[in-house]
Amino acid sequence: MGLLSNRLDKKNLKPGDHIYSWRHAYIYAHHGVYLGDDKVVHFTRLGQEVGTGTGLDVLIISSMPPPRLVTCPTCNHTDISNGIITSCLNCFLNGGLLYRFEYSVNPVVFLANPRGGTCTLAASDPPETVIHRANYLVKNGFGCYNILKNNCIHFAIYCKTGRLVSDKKTMSPSRLMASVIGQPLEAVFSSSLKLVKASGVAPYCVNRYVDDIGKKSDVVS
């Protein structure tokens, strides 16, 4: 794991990997689970990577440049009713770079990493278990998408660990939002929702440590 980057070469990608790709100049990251055979399963809001289901979506979309459209003859998302999509790797990346989310990270390395949404203290389950969970959720869904409480990173972490926060309200919305959508767009949300953001890198990293799925006590498997 790199301190500032988990960038991954495609040739080193393995089935069961939790991967992500930054969108729109690092405004937010989209997460998924690699199944093998060039397929990635990922959680969306009815096909839209980021959304709240509220009037704030107008603000989100207007703050982003148009996405790069990737035409693919093999990815035909006709059924997006539960929000879980299986795509080829290129469609998932959508022109972006490939990164791998790291598990069982040393606490010192975790705290030194200035950006959230890239690693966790929690251990991953074996690849076959991860893939089984992902395929199960493709058929059965992962609940309603919510940018704060139930989004693509929650989905990928659950596939990898089988762990969920039992009361997701206990996680700070501003810290979670920063890890999912990045600091530029998070500032827009925080202003709109009147959230208070921790000042300084050190408090932010410590807060991420407290809220990490591998550290929290209110986690169910």
C-alpha angles and dihedrals in degrees: 000000000000119000093232102019139035092190112162134201112230091235089063094052115119133194110266094031118142104226136179141182129206117239133209102001094322095308090135141345128233118214134203145152122255111228098184128250090074093297128132127185117207140169121241140165097260091315096320112113097212126026144129101204088237138093088277088079089077089058092046096051094043091053093056131074115239112280120250106257116225115197112213127175093202101051111075110162100194095148113049096144094122094036096240112124133186112210139167114261094254093053091048092051091045091197094317131117124269121247132175122223108228127225133198089027118179110254091235091054091044092054092045092055106095096199127068127216095050106088146006140206090230121102122241123236119235116291094249090056092047092051092046091054092047093051091046091053092049087064100034105032134229100250127263117333114248121173092218104035110020117023142133095289092051088051095050094045091050090051090051100043110013087232130132132176104251093213108027091184088076091070115089108251092214094053093045092047091051091054094049106037102019132242100287095059092033088063089058092050094045091053092048094047094039092236121164114234121209112247122232133022097264097057090045092053092046091050090051088053092053092047097045116124089233093055106036119101096208094072127123128197 
